[in-house]
Amino acid sequence: MAKKTQASKKRKTASPRGKSQKPARSAKKATSRISSANQFPAAKSTRAPRASSNHTAGRRATKFTKRPAAKAGRRAVKKSAKAGAAIRKTVDAYAATLNDWRKDCVASLRTMIRRTAPKASEKVKWSQPVYEHHGPFAWIKAHAKHVNLGFWRGVELPDPRKLLSGTGHKVRHIKLGSLKDAGKKELQEFVRLAARLNEIKGSPTRRSKSKPKRK
């Protein structure tokens, strides 16, 4: 009986296997984690810190405040351009902007063209007086020190005295340096022939259809 009581006491004092082994395992895991952390330290992030919310809000505010100002400036430029175009819609208004001999030269050329080609219409296009008869055939352009009288079919006009100048495919012009040059007889003949060529061939601005090549 004494032996049995001693055996039962030993069983009560001894802990079961499962409970005695669990703390050992958790301790091993903790030590392994600490050793791995010491061997492989966490990598530091290389990303730059984000800007503060106040900084980004300020940038957005300046971006949106600049746009209305830019739009307002563009609108003002467009309005001024339209106003300038409205002033020069007629040849009279175009000539009124000139204050020297060029004004009289433009008036003299205008009268000559009207008499020579009475069926032609007169309009201000491309910021200059343009004369049309079956398409544009002549224009007047006042420069700083001279006035040009140009022709869309200038290459086709006979010019024995070599008065016309230019390097384009069709267009030629004559440069008038004084009011006296506007009275040349050749100018009237140029206008008459230029209007006549438009009657025969049509508008010089019309693109010619390319014919298909024969095989």
Stockholm file with secondary structure:
# STOCKHOLM 1.0

chainA/1-215         MAKKTQASKKRKTASPRGKSQKPARSAKKATSRISSANQFPAAKSTRAPRASSNHTAGRRATKFTKRPAAKAGRRAVKKSAKAGAAIRKTVDAYAATLNDWRKDCVASLRTMIRRTAPKASEKVKWSQPVYEHHGPFAWIKAHAKHVNLGFWRGVELPDPRKLLSGTGHKVRHIKLGSLKDAGKKELQEFVRLAARLNEIKGSPTRRSKSKPKRK
#=GR chainA/1-215 SS CHHHHHHHHHHHHSCCHHHHHHHHHHHHHHHHHHHHHHHSCCCCCCCCCCCCHHHHHHHHHHHHHHHHHHHHHHHHHHHHHHHHHHHTSSHHHHHHTCCSHHHHHHHHHHHHHHHHCTTCEEEEETTEEEEESSSEEEEEEECSSCEEEEETTGGGSCCTTCCCBCCSSSCEEEEECSGGGGGCHHHHHHHHHHHHHHHHHCCTTSCCCCCCCCC
#=GC SS_cons         CHHHHHHHHHHHHSCCHHHHHHHHHHHHHHHHHHHHHHHSCCCCCCCCCCCCHHHHHHHHHHHHHHHHHHHHHHHHHHHHHHHHHHHTSSHHHHHHTCCSHHHHHHHHHHHHHHHHCTTCEEEEETTEEEEESSSEEEEEEECSSCEEEEETTGGGSCCTTCCCBCCSSSCEEEEECSGGGGGCHHHHHHHHHHHHHHHHHCCTTSCCCCCCCCC
//
